[in-house]
Amino acid sequence: MANRSNPDFLSASTLKGDKVVNAAGDDLGKIEELMIDLRDGRLAFAVLSFGGFLGMGNKLFAIPWQAFRMKLHDHALVLDVPKETLEKAEGFDKDNWPVTSREWLTTVYSYYGYQPYWQAGVAAGMTEETESQRMARTTGERTSGDRENPDFLSAGTLKGDKIVSTAGDDIGKVEEFMIDLQNGKVGYAVISHGGFLGIGSKYFAIPWDALTLRVHEHAFALNVSKEILDKAEGFDKDNWPLTREELSRTYSYYGYEPYWQKEMTVPAAGAAAAGVSAAGVSAAMPTETESERAARIERERSMPVGPEEEKITQQERERLEELRRTQEEKVSELERQRMEAEKQAETERDRLRRLETERIEAERQAQTERQKLEQLERELQEARRQEEREKVSRLEEELRSVQTQEGARRDRLTQLERECAEAQKQAETERQRLAELERERTEVERQAEAERERFAQFERERAEAETMVRARGEEGREMPDFLSASTIKTDRVINTAGEDLGRIEELMIDLESGRVAYAVMSFGGFLGMADKLFAIPWQALSPRPHEHAFVLNISKDVLERAEGFDKDNWPLTREQLSRSYTYYGYEPYWQRGETAGVFRETEPQRTTTRTERTGTRTERTGSLETAEEAMARQEKERLESLEKTESDEERLQRLEREKEIATRRERKYH
């Protein structure tokens, strides 16, 4: 496509992806995108990714185009920005680009030390589109920075937009944007179309000023008449215009003045306009050469005159009239700015004169002081020569007094500095103390909230226990006293709310007493405990035979912190099982008989008939509650005794868990 030997233009696609280096030749990153100013077709800024340089690999950065220097033969751009400036630059995420506007870009330019090009153009007397012209170029009213009506769009976004006539007929699409390497403007847009006006698959160079962007239609309107486009000379894919000389003929053919000629004529016109009256307004207007004017008149004469041509001529005449009015307004504005600048300069001169007067007065006073000091020195010397000891002594005393006062002032200043430093230190200490008190207050509030939640949980458990006791009394006659281990295995385990927790995997029998020591339970993924088994005291399970389920009377937070065991490492001793009983808030059954003074039943006593057991069930329940209540108090006393003998570290490790369990057991039956 484009030859990189010494072109005036390169395509946006060619520049995109070029590497970026610093002045020393070190790689910084690459060009990710080129952003075009929709008002005047200029490269507003380039979007860079630093590729991990300075630890900024995940960010993109907007860099003014003026900050780059092109190295054509190295396929690279040199970024003349200090390293510390890049390190402090504010980037943006790849998936979250900022809402870009000229106001936003002004801060970017200022950060990197560049004046925005649109401000530089006005300061130099360059012409710029009026608001009405800009609104005509981008159809629909736009609010600066609006994502739906942006000030800037990337070349990649605009590439591929369709080209339509002013009547809305499809012509083709945008194939590429060619960038002027000297000033960063879009030199021309490359459009292609087929089957329109009898032209095949040719490419055409269209000036940016001949295109009107229709943002919401994703299209450009081509402001060129059918007759002119009929006679246009296209080019092949491998023979693009790469010099200003070639492009100048294209601009002249379409009736547009090349922008690089405007940039040379406008500053001179702007300078002339600053010193002339309203009669010299035409000096600021863009002019055409005699040969261009003759060529334009010849083209106009050669074209057949018809209603459409008259309409186009009228539109052109209105455009030129609007441009003239705009230039007059700009000349007036520049004249106003010049007068304002002269007024400011006069004010500055007055201020300088005032400062000069003050300086002269200060020098005069200083001269007077020097003369006074010289006079004192002469008097001192004269007094010494005349041996006027009293006068010399008085002068020396005054000098000592001044020195003493100066020393006292220095001492006072030192004392004040120490007091200030001490006050600052005390203030910092007070701030730290207040911060510590605030943290303590927050911690106390958090603990109080935790206590309230814990007491509420205890109250719910007590209510659930009372409900279960009443339920057992009501259903006692229907519930069997015995079930086989194989029947219980695989039964569901639910919580008090009826939610499934897991199932019973096995029942472990105490070989000494024949009691069920504990049930082996799997949670089946509940609370993230799928790979563990848990030893649950038999007292913590309430059977529901008709539902083939057991209710687990243990809260969720206790289960979450429970320590399980692997399938090959079950608790097989009472010592191991004792820790599980204690953690879940139950006293081991082998300790209960000794603690409460209850003796085991003999074999003949266990042969009591079903009828007698049913009649005394309520009494046994009351005795069980009394015994467990007594054990809870004994357990609390044991914990308090342990607190006196244990070390601080051991107490901190056990206190929270065991004291919570003991308190819950004490309140469970109240």
C-alpha positions as CSV (number, residue, x, y, z in Angstrom):
1,M,0.0,0.0,0.0
2,A,1.8,3.2,1.1
3,N,5.5,3.5,0.6
4,R,7.4,4.5,3.7
5,S,10.4,6.0,1.9
6,N,9.6,9.7,2.3
7,P,5.7,10.1,2.2
8,D,3.8,13.1,3.4
9,F,0.9,10.8,4.4
10,L,0.5,7.4,6.1
11,S,-2.7,5.6,6.8
12,A,-4.2,5.3,10.3
13,S,-4.0,1.5,10.0
14,T,-0.3,1.7,9.3
15,L,0.4,4.0,12.3
16,K,-1.7,1.9,14.6
17,G,0.4,-0.8,16.2
18,D,3.7,1.0,15.7
19,K,6.0,0.8,18.6
20,V,6.8,3.8,20.8
21,V,10.3,4.4,22.2
22,N,11.9,7.0,24.3
23,A,14.8,9.3,23.3
24,A,17.3,6.6,24.3
25,G,15.6,4.0,22.1
26,D,14.1,2.0,24.9
27,D,10.7,0.3,24.0
28,L,7.8,1.9,25.9
29,G,4.8,0.3,24.3
30,K,2.7,0.7,21.1
31,I,0.0,2.8,19.5
32,E,-3.4,1.2,20.3
33,E,-5.6,3.7,18.6
34,L,-5.7,7.2,16.9
35,M,-8.5,9.6,18.0
36,I,-9.8,12.1,15.4
37,D,-11.2,15.5,16.4
38,L,-14.6,15.5,14.6
39,R,-14.6,19.3,14.3
40,D,-11.6,19.8,12.1
41,G,-10.3,16.3,11.2
42,R,-7.1,16.5,13.3
43,L,-5.4,13.8,15.3
44,A,-6.4,14.9,18.8
45,F,-4.4,12.3,20.7
46,A,-3.0,8.8,20.5
47,V,-4.0,6.0,22.8
48,L,-0.9,4.1,24.1
49,S,-0.4,0.8,26.0
50,F,2.9,0.6,27.8
51,G,3.1,-3.2,27.8
52,G,4.3,-3.5,31.4
53,F,6.7,-0.5,31.3
54,L,6.8,1.2,34.7
55,G,4.2,-1.3,35.9
56,M,1.4,0.1,33.7
57,G,0.6,-2.9,31.6
58,N,-3.2,-2.9,32.3
59,K,-3.8,0.7,31.6
60,L,-4.2,2.9,28.4
61,F,-2.9,6.5,28.2
62,A,-4.0,9.5,26.1
63,I,-0.9,11.3,24.7
64,P,-1.0,14.5,22.7
65,W,0.0,13.9,19.1
66,Q,2.5,16.8,19.3
67,A,4.5,14.8,21.8
68,F,5.6,12.3,19.2
69,R,8.4,12.4,16.6
70,M,8.2,10.0,13.6
71,K,11.0,7.6,12.8
72,L,9.7,6.2,9.5
73,H,12.4,3.7,8.7
74,D,12.3,2.2,12.2
75,H,8.5,1.9,12.1
76,A,8.5,3.7,15.5
77,L,7.5,6.9,17.2
78,V,9.7,8.7,19.7
79,L,7.9,10.0,22.8
80,D,9.6,13.1,24.3
81,V,8.0,12.8,27.8
82,P,10.1,12.5,31.0
83,K,9.9,9.2,32.8
84,E,8.6,10.7,36.1
85,T,5.8,12.4,34.1
86,L,4.8,9.0,32.6
87,E,4.9,7.4,36.1
88,K,2.4,9.9,37.5
89,A,0.1,10.0,34.5
90,E,-3.5,9.0,35.0
91,G,-4.6,6.2,32.6
92,F,-7.8,4.4,32.0
93,D,-8.9,0.7,31.7
94,K,-9.1,-0.9,28.3
95,D,-12.8,-1.7,28.8
96,N,-13.7,1.7,30.4
97,W,-12.6,4.6,28.2
98,P,-13.4,8.1,29.7
99,V,-16.0,10.4,28.2
100,T,-13.7,12.4,26.0
101,S,-14.3,16.1,25.3
102,R,-12.2,19.1,24.6
103,E,-12.5,20.2,28.2
104,W,-11.2,16.8,29.3
105,L,-8.4,16.8,26.7
106,T,-7.3,20.3,27.8
107,T,-6.2,18.8,31.2
108,V,-4.3,16.0,29.3
109,Y,-2.5,18.5,27.2
110,S,-1.7,20.7,30.2
111,Y,-0.3,17.8,32.1
112,Y,2.1,16.9,29.4
113,G,3.1,20.6,28.9
114,Y,1.4,21.2,25.5
115,Q,-1.1,23.9,24.5
116,P,-4.3,22.5,23.0
117,Y,-4.1,23.0,19.2
118,W,-7.6,24.6,19.1
119,Q,-6.3,27.3,21.5
120,A,-3.1,27.7,19.6
121,G,-5.0,28.3,16.4
122,V,-7.1,31.1,17.9
123,A,-4.1,32.8,19.5
124,A,-2.2,32.8,16.1
125,G,-5.2,34.3,14.2
126,M,-6.1,31.0,12.5
127,T,-9.7,30.6,11.3
128,E,-11.8,28.0,13.0
129,E,-15.3,26.7,12.3
130,T,-18.1,28.7,13.8
131,E,-20.6,26.8,16.0
132,S,-23.2,26.8,13.2
133,Q,-20.7,25.3,10.8
134,R,-19.6,22.7,13.2
135,M,-23.2,21.8,13.9
136,A,-23.8,21.4,10.2
137,R,-20.7,19.1,9.9
138,T,-22.0,16.8,12.6
139,T,-25.7,16.5,12.3
140,G,-27.8,16.7,15.4
141,E,-27.1,18.8,18.5
142,R,-24.1,17.5,20.5
143,T,-23.3,18.1,24.1
144,S,-19.5,18.2,24.7
145,G,-18.4,15.0,26.3
146,D,-21.6,13.1,25.6
147,R,-20.9,9.4,24.8
148,E,-23.7,9.5,22.1
149,N,-22.3,12.7,20.5
150,P,-18.6,12.7,21.2
151,D,-16.0,15.3,20.3
152,F,-13.6,12.5,19.3
153,L,-13.9,9.1,17.7
154,S,-11.2,6.6,16.9
155,A,-10.0,6.0,13.3
156,G,-10.9,2.4,13.7
157,T,-14.5,3.3,14.7
158,L,-15.0,5.7,11.7
159,K,-13.4,3.3,9.3
160,G,-16.0,1.3,7.5
161,D,-18.8,3.9,7.9
162,K,-20.9,4.2,4.8
163,I,-20.9,7.2,2.4
164,V,-24.2,8.7,1.3
165,S,-25.1,11.5,-1.0
166,T,-26.8,14.6,0.4
167,A,-30.1,13.0,-0.7
168,G,-29.3,9.9,1.4
169,D,-28.4,7.5,-1.5
170,D,-25.7,5.0,-0.7
171,I,-22.4,5.6,-2.5
172,G,-19.9,3.4,-0.8
173,K,-17.9,3.2,2.4
174,V,-14.8,4.6,4.1
175,E,-11.8,2.4,3.5
176,E,-9.0,4.4,5.3
177,F,-7.9,7.7,6.7
178,M,-4.6,9.2,5.5
179,I,-2.8,11.2,8.2
180,D,-0.5,14.2,7.3
181,L,2.8,13.4,9.1
182,Q,3.7,17.1,9.4
183,N,0.7,18.5,11.3
184,G,-1.4,15.4,12.3
185,K,-4.5,16.4,10.2
186,V,-6.5,13.9,8.2
187,G,-5.1,14.7,4.7
188,Y,-8.0,12.8,3.0
189,A,-10.4,10.0,3.4
190,V,-10.2,7.0,1.1
191,I,-13.6,5.9,-0.1
192,S,-14.6,3.0,-2.4
193,H,-17.8,2.3,-4.2
194,G,-18.9,0.0,-7.0
195,G,-21.8,0.1,-9.5
196,F,-22.4,3.8,-8.7
197,L,-22.1,6.3,-11.6
198,G,-20.6,3.5,-13.7
199,I,-17.4,3.4,-11.7
200,G,-16.0,0.0,-10.7
201,S,-13.9,-0.7,-7.7
202,K,-11.8,2.4,-7.8
203,Y,-10.6,4.3,-4.7
204,F,-11.1,8.1,-4.3
205,A,-9.3,10.6,-2.2
206,I,-11.9,12.9,-0.6
207,P,-11.0,16.0,1.5
208,W,-12.2,15.9,5.1
209,D,-14.0,19.2,4.5
210,A,-16.1,17.5,1.8
211,L,-17.6,15.1,4.3
212,T,-20.3,15.7,6.9
213,L,-20.5,13.2,9.7
214,R,-23.9,11.8,10.7
215,V,-23.1,10.3,14.1
216,H,-26.2,8.4,14.8
217,E,-26.4,7.0,11.2
218,H,-22.8,5.8,11.2
219,A,-22.4,7.5,7.9
220,F,-20.7,10.4,6.1
221,A,-22.6,12.6,3.7
222,L,-20.5,13.5,0.6
223,N,-20.8,17.2,-0.2
224,V,-19.8,16.8,-3.9
225,S,-22.3,17.1,-6.8
226,K,-23.0,14.2,-9.1
227,E,-21.4,15.9,-12.1
228,I,-18.1,16.4,-10.3
229,L,-18.0,12.9,-8.9
230,D,-18.8,11.5,-12.4
231,K,-15.6,13.1,-13.7
232,A,-13.4,12.3,-10.7
233,E,-10.2,10.4,-11.2
234,G,-9.7,7.5,-8.9
235,F,-6.7,5.4,-8.1
236,D,-5.8,1.8,-7.6
237,K,-5.2,0.0,-4.3
238,D,-1.4,0.2,-4.8
239,N,-1.1,3.8,-6.1
240,W,-2.4,6.1,-3.3
241,P,-1.6,9.8,-3.2
242,L,1.4,10.1,-0.8
243,T,2.6,13.7,-1.4
244,R,1.0,17.1,-0.9
245,E,1.7,17.9,-4.5
246,E,-0.5,15.0,-5.7
247,L,-3.2,15.8,-3.2
248,S,-3.3,19.4,-4.1
249,R,-4.7,18.6,-7.5
250,T,-7.5,16.5,-5.8
251,Y,-8.4,19.4,-3.5
252,S,-8.5,21.9,-6.4
253,Y,-10.7,19.6,-8.4
254,Y,-13.3,19.3,-5.7
255,G,-13.2,23.1,-5.1
256,Y,-11.5,23.1,-1.7
257,E,-8.3,25.0,-0.7
258,P,-5.6,22.7,0.6
259,Y,-5.4,23.0,4.4
260,W,-1.6,23.5,4.4
261,Q,-2.1,26.6,2.3
262,K,-4.7,27.9,4.7
263,E,-2.3,27.5,7.6
264,M,0.3,29.6,5.7
265,T,-2.1,32.4,4.7
266,V,-4.2,32.6,7.8
267,P,-1.5,33.7,10.3
268,A,-0.4,36.6,8.0
269,A,-4.0,37.6,7.6
270,G,-4.5,37.4,11.4
271,A,-1.5,39.6,12.0
272,A,-2.8,42.2,9.5
273,A,-6.2,42.1,11.0
274,A,-4.9,43.0,14.4
275,G,-3.6,46.4,13.1
276,V,-6.4,47.4,10.6
277,S,-9.9,48.7,11.0
278,A,-13.1,47.0,10.0
279,A,-12.4,48.1,6.4
280,G,-9.6,45.5,6.3
281,V,-11.8,42.5,7.2
282,S,-11.0,40.9,3.8
283,A,-7.4,40.5,4.8
284,A,-8.3,37.8,7.2
285,M,-10.4,35.9,4.7
286,P,-8.8,32.8,3.0
287,T,-8.0,33.7,-0.6
288,E,-7.4,31.8,-3.8
289,T,-4.7,32.4,-6.4
290,E,-5.4,33.8,-9.8
291,S,-4.8,30.5,-11.5
292,E,-7.1,28.7,-9.0
293,R,-9.8,31.3,-9.5
294,A,-9.6,31.1,-13.3
295,A,-9.8,27.3,-13.1
296,R,-12.8,27.5,-10.8
297,I,-14.6,30.0,-13.2
298,E,-13.7,27.7,-16.1
299,R,-15.2,24.7,-14.4
300,E,-18.3,26.7,-13.5
301,R,-18.8,27.8,-17.0
302,S,-18.2,24.3,-18.5
303,M,-20.9,22.8,-16.2
304,P,-24.5,22.8,-17.6
305,V,-26.7,25.2,-15.7
306,G,-29.8,23.6,-14.2
307,P,-31.9,23.8,-11.1
308,E,-29.6,21.5,-9.2
309,E,-26.5,23.5,-10.3
310,E,-28.2,26.8,-9.3
311,K,-29.0,25.3,-5.9
312,I,-25.4,24.2,-5.5
313,T,-24.2,27.7,-6.5
314,Q,-26.6,29.3,-4.1
315,Q,-25.4,27.0,-1.3
316,E,-21.8,27.8,-2.1
317,R,-22.6,31.5,-2.2
318,E,-24.3,31.2,1.2
319,R,-21.4,29.2,2.6
320,L,-18.9,31.9,1.4
321,E,-21.1,34.6,2.9
322,E,-21.3,32.7,6.2
323,L,-17.5,32.3,6.1
324,R,-17.1,36.0,5.5
325,R,-19.4,36.9,8.4
326,T,-17.5,34.4,10.6
327,Q,-14.1,36.0,9.6
328,E,-15.5,39.5,10.4
329,E,-16.7,38.2,13.8
330,K,-13.3,36.7,14.5
331,V,-11.5,39.9,13.4
332,S,-13.7,41.9,15.8
333,E,-13.0,39.4,18.5
334,L,-9.3,39.6,17.9
335,E,-9.4,43.4,17.9
336,R,-11.3,43.3,21.2
337,Q,-8.7,40.9,22.6
338,R,-5.9,43.2,21.3
339,M,-7.4,46.2,23.1
340,E,-7.9,44.1,26.2
341,A,-4.3,43.0,26.0
342,E,-3.2,46.7,25.5
343,K,-5.3,47.6,28.5
344,Q,-3.7,44.9,30.6
345,A,-0.3,45.9,29.3
346,E,-1.0,49.5,30.4
347,T,-2.1,48.3,33.8
348,E,1.1,46.3,34.1
349,R,3.2,49.3,33.1
350,D,1.4,51.4,35.8
351,R,2.1,48.6,38.3
352,L,5.8,48.5,37.2
353,R,6.0,52.3,37.6
354,R,4.5,52.1,41.0
355,L,6.9,49.4,42.0
356,E,9.8,51.5,40.6
357,T,8.7,54.4,42.7
358,E,8.5,52.2,45.8
359,R,11.9,50.8,45.0
360,I,13.4,54.3,44.7
361,E,11.7,55.3,48.0
362,A,13.1,52.2,49.6
363,E,16.6,53.0,48.3
364,R,16.3,56.5,49.5
365,Q,15.3,55.3,53.0
366,A,18.2,52.8,52.9
367,Q,20.5,55.6,51.9
368,T,19.2,57.7,54.8
369,E,19.8,54.8,57.2
370,R,23.3,54.4,55.8
371,Q,24.0,58.0,56.3
372,K,22.6,57.9,59.8
373,L,24.9,54.9,60.6
374,E,27.9,56.7,59.1
375,Q,27.0,59.8,61.2
376,L,26.9,57.6,64.3
377,E,30.2,56.1,63.5
378,R,31.7,59.6,62.9
379,E,30.3,60.8,66.2
380,L,31.7,57.7,68.0
381,Q,35.1,58.3,66.4
382,E,35.0,62.0,67.3
383,A,34.0,61.2,70.8
384,R,36.9,58.8,71.2
385,R,39.3,61.3,69.7
386,Q,38.0,64.0,72.1
387,E,38.2,61.5,75.0
388,E,34.5,62.1,75.8
389,R,34.4,58.9,77.8
390,E,30.8,59.4,78.9
391,K,29.5,59.7,75.4
392,V,31.4,56.7,74.3
393,S,30.2,54.7,77.3
394,R,26.6,55.7,76.6
395,L,26.9,54.6,73.0
396,E,28.5,51.4,74.0
397,E,25.7,50.8,76.6
398,E,23.1,51.4,73.9
399,L,24.8,49.0,71.6
400,R,25.0,46.4,74.4
401,S,21.3,47.0,75.1
402,V,20.4,46.4,71.5
403,Q,22.5,43.2,71.5
404,T,20.8,42.1,74.7
405,Q,17.4,42.7,73.3
406,E,18.3,40.9,70.1
407,G,19.5,37.9,72.1
408,A,16.4,38.0,74.2
409,R,14.3,38.0,71.1
410,R,16.2,35.0,69.7
411,D,15.8,33.1,73.0
412,R,12.1,33.9,73.0
413,L,11.8,32.7,69.3
414,T,13.6,29.5,70.2
415,Q,11.3,29.0,73.2
416,L,8.2,29.6,71.0
417,E,9.5,27.1,68.5
418,R,9.9,24.5,71.2
419,E,6.4,25.2,72.6
420,C,5.0,25.0,69.1
421,A,6.7,21.6,68.5
422,E,5.5,20.4,71.9
423,A,2.0,21.5,71.1
424,Q,2.1,19.7,67.8
425,K,3.3,16.6,69.5
426,Q,0.6,16.8,72.1
427,A,-2.0,17.4,69.4
428,E,-0.8,14.3,67.5
429,T,-0.9,12.3,70.7
430,E,-4.4,13.5,71.4
431,R,-5.5,12.6,67.8
432,Q,-4.0,9.1,68.2
433,R,-5.7,8.7,71.6
434,L,-9.0,9.8,70.1
435,A,-8.5,7.3,67.2
436,E,-7.8,4.6,69.7
437,L,-10.9,5.5,71.7
438,E,-12.9,5.4,68.5
439,R,-11.6,1.9,67.7
440,E,-12.3,0.7,71.2
441,R,-15.9,2.1,71.0
442,T,-16.4,0.4,67.7
443,E,-15.1,-2.9,69.1
444,V,-17.3,-2.6,72.2
445,E,-20.3,-1.9,69.9
446,R,-19.4,-4.9,67.7
447,Q,-19.1,-7.2,70.8
448,A,-22.4,-5.9,72.2
449,E,-24.1,-6.6,68.8
450,A,-22.5,-10.1,68.9
451,E,-23.8,-10.6,72.4
452,R,-27.3,-9.6,71.4
453,E,-27.2,-12.0,68.5
454,R,-25.9,-14.8,70.7
455,F,-28.6,-14.2,73.3
456,A,-31.3,-14.1,70.6
457,Q,-29.9,-17.4,69.3
458,F,-30.1,-18.9,72.9
459,E,-33.7,-17.8,73.2
460,R,-34.6,-19.4,69.9
461,E,-32.9,-22.6,70.9
462,R,-34.7,-22.6,74.3
463,A,-38.0,-22.1,72.5
464,E,-37.2,-24.9,70.1
465,A,-36.3,-27.2,73.0
466,E,-39.6,-26.4,74.8
467,T,-41.4,-27.1,71.5
468,M,-39.6,-30.4,71.0
469,V,-40.3,-31.5,74.7
470,R,-44.0,-30.7,74.1
471,A,-44.0,-32.5,70.8
472,R,-42.4,-35.6,72.4
473,G,-45.0,-35.6,75.1
474,E,-47.8,-35.4,72.5
475,E,-46.3,-38.0,70.2
476,G,-44.9,-40.3,72.8
477,R,-47.5,-43.0,72.4
478,E,-46.9,-43.2,68.6
479,M,-43.1,-43.1,68.7
480,P,-41.4,-46.6,68.9
481,D,-38.8,-47.1,71.6
482,F,-36.5,-49.1,69.4
483,L,-35.2,-49.0,65.8
484,S,-32.6,-51.1,64.1
485,A,-29.2,-49.5,63.2
486,S,-29.8,-50.5,59.5
487,T,-33.1,-48.6,59.6
488,I,-31.6,-45.5,61.0
489,K,-28.6,-45.5,58.6
490,T,-29.1,-43.3,55.5
491,D,-32.0,-41.4,57.3
492,R,-32.1,-37.7,56.5
493,V,-30.8,-35.1,58.9
494,I,-32.6,-31.7,58.9
495,N,-32.4,-28.5,61.0
496,T,-35.2,-27.1,63.1
497,A,-36.4,-25.1,60.0
498,G,-36.8,-28.4,58.1
499,E,-33.9,-27.8,55.7
500,D,-31.9,-30.9,54.6
501,L,-28.4,-31.0,56.1
502,G,-27.1,-34.5,55.2
503,R,-27.7,-38.1,56.3
504,I,-26.6,-40.6,59.0
505,E,-23.8,-42.8,57.7
506,E,-23.2,-45.0,60.7
507,L,-24.0,-45.5,64.4
508,M,-21.1,-46.1,66.8
509,I,-21.9,-48.4,69.8
510,D,-20.1,-48.0,73.2
511,L,-18.7,-51.6,73.9
512,E,-18.8,-51.1,77.7
513,S,-22.4,-49.7,78.1
514,G,-24.0,-50.8,74.8
515,R,-25.2,-47.2,74.2
516,V,-25.1,-45.3,71.0
517,A,-21.9,-43.3,71.5
518,Y,-22.4,-41.1,68.5
519,A,-23.8,-40.9,65.0
520,V,-21.5,-40.5,62.0
521,M,-23.0,-37.8,59.8
522,S,-22.1,-36.5,56.3
523,F,-23.3,-33.0,55.3
524,G,-23.4,-33.7,51.5
525,G,-21.9,-30.3,50.5
526,F,-23.8,-28.3,53.2
527,L,-21.6,-25.5,54.5
528,G,-18.8,-26.7,52.2
529,M,-18.2,-29.9,54.3
530,A,-18.7,-32.6,51.5
531,D,-15.4,-34.4,52.1
532,K,-15.7,-34.7,55.9
533,L,-17.6,-36.9,58.4
534,F,-18.7,-35.6,61.8
535,A,-19.3,-37.3,65.2
536,I,-22.7,-36.0,66.5
537,P,-23.8,-36.8,70.1
538,W,-26.9,-39.0,70.1
539,Q,-28.6,-36.4,72.5
540,A,-28.3,-33.7,69.7
541,L,-30.6,-35.7,67.4
542,S,-34.4,-35.8,67.7
543,P,-36.0,-38.7,65.8
544,R,-39.0,-38.3,63.4
545,P,-39.6,-42.0,62.6
546,H,-42.6,-41.3,60.3
547,E,-40.5,-38.9,58.2
548,H,-37.4,-41.2,58.2
549,A,-35.5,-38.2,59.5
550,F,-33.7,-36.8,62.5
551,V,-33.7,-33.1,63.6
552,L,-30.2,-31.8,64.5
553,N,-30.4,-29.4,67.5
554,I,-27.1,-27.6,66.8
555,S,-26.9,-24.1,65.4
556,K,-25.4,-23.3,62.0
557,D,-22.5,-21.2,63.4
558,V,-21.5,-24.1,65.6
559,L,-21.6,-26.5,62.6
560,E,-19.5,-24.2,60.5
561,R,-16.7,-24.2,63.0
562,A,-16.9,-28.0,63.8
563,E,-13.9,-30.2,63.3
564,G,-14.7,-33.3,61.2
565,F,-12.6,-36.4,60.4
566,D,-11.7,-38.4,57.4
567,K,-13.4,-41.6,56.4
568,D,-10.4,-43.6,57.7
569,N,-9.8,-41.8,60.9
570,W,-12.9,-42.1,63.2
571,P,-12.9,-41.3,66.9
572,L,-12.5,-44.7,68.6
573,T,-11.9,-43.7,72.3
574,R,-13.9,-41.9,74.9
575,E,-11.1,-39.3,75.2
576,Q,-11.4,-38.4,71.6
577,L,-15.2,-38.3,71.7
578,S,-15.2,-36.2,74.8
579,R,-13.9,-33.2,72.9
580,S,-16.8,-33.5,70.4
581,Y,-19.4,-33.7,73.2
582,T,-17.9,-30.7,74.9
583,Y,-17.7,-28.6,71.7
584,Y,-21.4,-29.3,70.8
585,G,-22.4,-28.4,74.4
586,Y,-23.3,-31.9,75.7
587,E,-21.8,-33.7,78.7
588,P,-20.4,-37.2,77.9
589,Y,-22.9,-39.8,79.0
590,W,-20.2,-41.8,80.8
591,Q,-19.6,-38.8,83.1
592,R,-23.3,-38.0,83.6
593,G,-24.0,-40.9,86.1
594,E,-21.1,-40.0,88.3
595,T,-21.7,-36.2,88.2
596,A,-25.4,-36.3,89.0
597,G,-25.1,-39.3,91.4
598,V,-27.2,-41.6,89.2
599,F,-26.4,-45.3,89.2
600,R,-26.8,-47.5,86.2
601,E,-29.8,-49.8,85.9
602,T,-29.3,-53.5,86.5
603,E,-30.4,-56.0,83.9
604,P,-33.6,-57.0,85.7
605,Q,-34.6,-53.3,86.0
606,R,-34.2,-52.8,82.2
607,T,-36.9,-55.4,81.7
608,T,-39.6,-53.0,82.8
609,T,-42.7,-53.3,80.6
610,R,-43.5,-50.9,77.9
611,T,-46.7,-49.8,79.8
612,E,-44.8,-48.8,82.9
613,R,-42.2,-46.9,80.9
614,T,-44.9,-45.0,79.0
615,G,-46.5,-44.0,82.3
616,T,-43.3,-42.6,83.8
617,R,-42.0,-40.9,80.7
618,T,-43.0,-37.4,81.8
619,E,-41.4,-37.9,85.3
620,R,-38.1,-39.1,83.6
621,T,-38.1,-36.0,81.3
622,G,-38.4,-33.7,84.4
623,S,-35.5,-35.6,86.1
624,L,-33.4,-35.4,83.0
625,E,-33.9,-31.6,82.8
626,T,-33.0,-31.2,86.5
627,A,-29.9,-33.3,86.1
628,E,-28.7,-31.5,83.0
629,E,-29.4,-28.2,84.7
630,A,-27.2,-29.2,87.6
631,M,-24.5,-30.5,85.2
632,A,-24.6,-27.1,83.4
633,R,-23.9,-25.3,86.6
634,Q,-21.1,-27.7,87.5
635,E,-19.6,-27.3,84.1
636,K,-19.7,-23.5,84.5
637,E,-18.0,-23.8,87.9
638,R,-15.3,-26.0,86.3
639,L,-14.7,-23.5,83.5
640,E,-14.3,-20.7,86.0
641,S,-11.9,-22.8,88.0
642,L,-9.9,-23.5,84.9
643,E,-9.8,-19.8,84.1
644,K,-7.9,-19.2,87.4
645,T,-5.3,-21.9,86.7
646,E,-4.8,-21.7,82.9
647,S,-2.3,-19.3,81.2
648,D,-3.5,-16.3,79.3
649,E,-2.7,-18.0,76.0
650,E,-4.7,-21.2,76.8
651,R,-7.5,-19.1,78.2
652,L,-7.7,-17.1,74.9
653,Q,-7.7,-20.3,72.9
654,R,-10.6,-21.9,74.8
655,L,-12.5,-19.1,76.6
656,E,-14.7,-18.0,73.7
657,R,-15.8,-21.4,72.6
658,E,-16.3,-23.2,76.0
659,K,-17.9,-20.3,77.8
660,E,-20.4,-19.8,75.0
661,I,-21.3,-23.5,75.2
662,A,-21.7,-23.5,79.0
663,T,-23.9,-20.4,79.0
664,R,-26.1,-21.9,76.3
665,R,-26.5,-25.2,78.2
666,E,-27.4,-23.3,81.4
667,R,-30.1,-21.2,79.6
668,K,-31.4,-24.0,77.5
669,Y,-34.0,-25.3,80.0
670,H,-34.9,-21.9,81.7
